[in-house]
Amino acid sequence: MSNEEGTVTAVDTLVKIIRDEIEYARMCNQIKSQLDYQTGMVEAKREGRAEGHAEKALEIARKMKNAGRPLSEIMEFTGLPRESIDR
């Protein structure tokens, strides 16, 4: 094999390696994007649940307040601070 043939073979090999690295980087970015999306969806669900629990606690607090229950009891059963109940 001549030097020129060796150089061509080396360049071809290098081009293949670079293409493989580019494909690998593309796949990693795609996987990262999917994971970021899924993480965002999980966080959104958790926030939605937390908001739902807070709304339910406020609803219970209002009913207890309207029923004449003491503020200390409302705070104990709902876990809400006085400021939230007084609104």
Residue pairs with C-beta under 8 A, 6 or more apart in sequence:
1 9
57 78
57 79
57 80
58 78
58 80
58 84
60 77
60 78
61 74
61 78
61 80
61 84
61 85
64 73
64 74
64 77
64 78
65 71
65 74
65 85
71 82
71 85
74 80
74 85
75 81
75 82
75 85
78 85
